[in-house]
């Protein structure tokens, strides 16, 4: 990894990482082929290992992988307990308990267990993609990239996500001061002596933050006419509704094609217009804005290409994107989805290396 002084070491735009991760997640959602899902998880792990920084959230990717493994195990256990027992290759027969409308336990078939494991693997792959975005994209920089109309929400979220680290730092600072003064003691007896200085420090930080925000003119905006506010609200609400329907159409392979990508594009366009109109009354400046250059385009395009190729394959040969269980057979390895997912590994080579985090740097 390059050092902080290298001219090529910089943070990639966080929106590019999220576009890449969402594209890879869409590709995973359209298939239940375990080979493709494992390939997608491997690509996500490769990119995170190559391009994550030294921030605390960058080291949390393994927790998402552990969560995915737990989900796979729970999905298989749920199939064993209450799942629909399908298949012809019987592995074991458990004592069954008949309840109204449901049968607990019972015979276990290889086909049913594999289908349950693959369903859990698909959900685990989605979690791995979202975890990769969280590990690679700086949340503060992502909120700073929000449109002007959402700057108040972004500021509130930034303040909320920094409360816990600052509180932990205050507790450690108070404990070190008590140790230097020779005031030992741990456990519940020391909580009362530590809580009051921490509370005072938190109030001092809050007052300093409020003064800084007021001195920078936070919350001041020009007046908007009622007609402009109504148009902004209508465009934004309609756009978000259309984007939600379009995302559902993309994730659900049985949904009509008309409510998939076209509805998503239309909804995002309406939302962008609404946010643009609403942000006219907000004047703000950004300190050290993140550039959007060629690496950002390549990273975002690699994730989108993976989603597009999987969607194309699902339209041409949907049988190659599923695990055949009736009868049980080896999964296929279609060329287009494999190529798309491999292209999604491009950020590991074209994205700039993140700079070494300095103390106090976001």
HELIX and SHEET records of a PDB file:
HELIX    1   1 UNK A   14  UNK A   29  1                                  16    
HELIX    2   2 UNK A   34  UNK A   51  1                                  18    
HELIX    3   3 UNK A   57  UNK A   60  5                                   4    
HELIX    4   4 UNK A   61  UNK A   82  1                                  22    
HELIX    5   5 UNK A  110  UNK A  136  1                                  27    
HELIX    6   6 UNK A  139  UNK A  144  1                                   6    
HELIX    7   7 UNK A  148  UNK A  150  5                                   3    
HELIX    8   8 UNK A  151  UNK A  161  1                                  11    
HELIX    9   9 UNK A  163  UNK A  180  1                                  18    
HELIX   10  10 UNK A  187  UNK A  190  5                                   4    
HELIX   11  11 UNK A  191  UNK A  215  1                                  25    
HELIX   12  12 UNK A  226  UNK A  251  1                                  26    
HELIX   13  13 UNK A  257  UNK A  259  5                                   3    
HELIX   14  14 UNK A  261  UNK A  278  1                                  18    
HELIX   15  15 UNK A  279  UNK A  281  5                                   3    
HELIX   16  16 UNK A  294  UNK A  316  1                                  23    
HELIX   17  17 UNK A  318  UNK A  321  5                                   4    
HELIX   18  18 UNK A  335  UNK A  343  1                                   9    
HELIX   19  19 UNK A  344  UNK A  346  5                                   3    
HELIX   20  20 UNK A  347  UNK A  350  1                                   4    
SHEET    1   A 2 UNK A  90  UNK A  93  0                                        
SHEET    2   A 2 UNK A 107  UNK A 109 -1                                        
SHEET    1   B 2 UNK A  97  UNK A  99  0                                        
SHEET    2   B 2 UNK A 102  UNK A 104 -1                                        
END                                                                             
